[in-house]
């Protein structure tokens, strides 16, 4: 039996390679020939050839983003030999997933085959289609985020470097010299590209290469005051335009045109008409209602205090810990960065702190609660502490894999409480990464940023002290 597949998470860092390793190790234990291609932050590695795909019994796509060169799997998908799962499922439910793959390989009627005569199955099929549409939209969104993150992180790092010697006045970074002004300007260039990149790669995920050019143009338009009222809709406008461009391009590709015009479609006609039609539609019909919604949200955020701020902090903390750096965390990333683009820095600061808390708490627990964690866990703890310093929540995943329920409860409670307290303390940040390495990007509440992070980690350790059983024969 032969299994091939792809693993790809939103950020293209931890989950991508952990899913690959989990699948390949499980197959190795069972004597199954397995090769998993990774589409991560460094590009495509361990690339599958068409011959390898054709020879495989089952294809596993453990992805949270759109797959590059997905047409390679069309024949396998038509034969019902493709399993679509998330990277998290590949990590946490590996054995169950390979069981399903073995069943498909052994079956002459794969899972995808359905009997149309059955009314019950038809109803279930309709339900699955609705679910898959939501999952598909979220995957397109995650594709945009995966290309967007390196841009915003690079810009944020340059801002952070500028703050080494500069100051912050009224939320603006004031560089200390011309050299640091140049560094700051490079950071600003990154921030100005943030919104167009998001729009272009959401469009690309839906409409492929022909959607990139109109996506970039209309993403820039969303970030630029336009129309008679000179309105910029920013992140929200780019998000909506990305989906509109992608689906419009997909429709245009199916539009019947004479054969002589076909070569002109992807590079000339589709970008031109998409940009013109959707651009005017955006300027004349979308800018005013989108701007009204954005301004309403800004006012709500500025008026948050007390219980409202704490509730927002709890939500941010819960999203940061919910899937240990997965889709929920990326949704929170998008939300906080959208607010930051509008000058609201608090949610971003709290979220960047919260990202570091689960791995920090689990790393500390592995060393403090020595009767509950063994030497191997302490090795994992060292990695978790290191990843925490860079705000990489995935450092807690190995602990969740061993004891998901207790780990998840402890991390969710500890991170949520820290998020609530962080909002009350007014922590703000202008960078799009977390952990202690992001301390220079914290504008307000540097001390609280560290203390609240330690508070959340301490709560995690305390909860595990009461809920995690001792190892057999262990002493306090």
Residue, then its C-alpha position, 0 to 999 in steps of 0.5 A: x500500500x502507498x500513501x502520498x499527501x500534502x501538509x500545509x498550515x496557515x503560517x507554514x511553520x510548526x503544524x506543517x512539519x508536525x503533520x508530515x512527521x506524524x503521518x510518516x511515522x504512523x505509516x512507518x509503524x504499519x509498514x506503509x509506503x508514505x511520502x508527504x509533501x510540505x508546502x510551508x513557509x520555505x516553499x515546497x519541500x519533498x515534492x511529489x511527482x505525478x508518477x508518485x501520485x498516480x501510483x498511490x492508493x490514497x492521497x491525504x491532504x492535511x491542509x488549512x490553506x489552498x494547495x499549490x498545483x492541486x490539479x495533480x490530484x484531480x484523477x484521484x479525487x474523481x476516484x474518491x481516493x482523496x482524504x481532506x483533513x486539517x493539519x491538526x487532525x493529522x497530528x492528533x488523530x493520526x491513527x484514525x486517519x490512516x485507518x480510514x486510508x487503509x479502508x479506502x485502499x481496500x474498498x472497491x467503492x470509496x467513501x466518496x461514492x454515494x447512492x443517489x436513490x437514497x433520500x437520506x443520503x441526499x440530505x446528508x450530502x447537502x449538509x456536507x456540501x454546506x459544511x465544505x463551503x464554509x471550510x473552503x471559504x475559511x481555507x481561502x482566507x487562511x491562504x491570504x493570511x499565510x502570505x500576509x503574515x511574513x509581510x507584516x512580521x518583516x515590517x513589524x520587526x523593522x519597527x521593533x528595531x527602530x524602537x531600540x533607540x527611538x521613542x513613541x509619541x502619540x502612537x507614532x514611532x520617532x526614529x533617533x537618526x536618519x539611519x533609523x528613519x530609513x529602517x522605519x520607512x522600510x517597515x512602513x513599506x511592509x505595512x503598506x503592502x499588508x492589505x494588498x497582499x491579503x486581498x491578492x492571495x485570497x483572490x489567488x486561492x479562489x481564481x488562481x494566477x489570473x486573479x493576482x493582478x486585480x487582487x493587488x490593484x484592488x487591495x491597494x485601492x481598499x487601502x487608499x482614500x478613493x472616490x468623492x468622499x476619499x474613503x479607505x476601507x482598509x483590511x475589511x475592504x481588502x478581505x471582501x474584495x479578495x473574495x469578490x475578485x477570486x469568484x469573479x475571475x473564476x466565473x470569467x474563466x468559464x465565459x465563452x470567448x472565441x478561440x482567438x481571444x483565449x490566449x489573451x484571457x489570463x494576462x489581459x482581458x481577465x485582469x482588465x475587466x475584473x479591475x475595472x468592473x469590481x473597482x467601480x463597484x467598490x468605489x460607488x457601492x461598497x465604500x460608504x457602507x464598509x466605512x460606516x461599519x469600520x467606523x462603528x467598530x472603531x467607536x465600539x473598541x475605543x469605548x470598551x472599558x471595565x467588563x467589556x474590555x475584560x470580555x474582549x480579553x477573555x475572547x482573545x486569550x481563548x482564541x490564542x489557546x483554542x487550537x495551539x496556533x491553528x485556525x482559531x489563532x489565525x482568525x484572532x491574528x486577522x482581527x487584531x491586525x485589522x484593528x491595529x491598521x485602524x490605530x487600535x493597538x490594545x487587542x494586538x498587544x494582548x494577543x501577542x502576549x497570549x500567544x506565548x502563554x500556552x508553551x510557557x506554561x507547559x514548559x514551566x509545568x514540565x520542570x516544576x511539576x516533576x512528579x507529573x512529567x518525566x524526563x522526556x517531557x522536560x526535553x519537550x519543555x525546553x523546546x516549549x520555553x524556546x518557542x514561547x520566547x518567540x510567541x509560537x503557540x505550537x510549542x504546547x502541542x506535544x503536551x496536548x498530544x499526550x494529555x489533550x483534555x487537561x492541557x487544553x483546559x489549563x491553557x485555555x483558562x490561564x490564557x483567557x485570564x491573562x488576556x482579560x487582565x492584559x486588556x485592563x492593564x492597557x497593553x498595546x503593541x505595534x508588531x505582529x509577533x509575540x513572546x519576550x522577543x517582541x518586547x520592544x514593539x510594546x508601546x504601553x505596558x511593557x512591565x504588565x506585558x511580562x507580568x501578565x504573561x507570567x500570570x497566565x503561565x502560573x495559572x496553567x501550572x497551578x491548574x495542572x498541579x491539581x488536575x494532572x495525576x502523578x506518575x506511577x511511583x513518583x514523589x513530590 
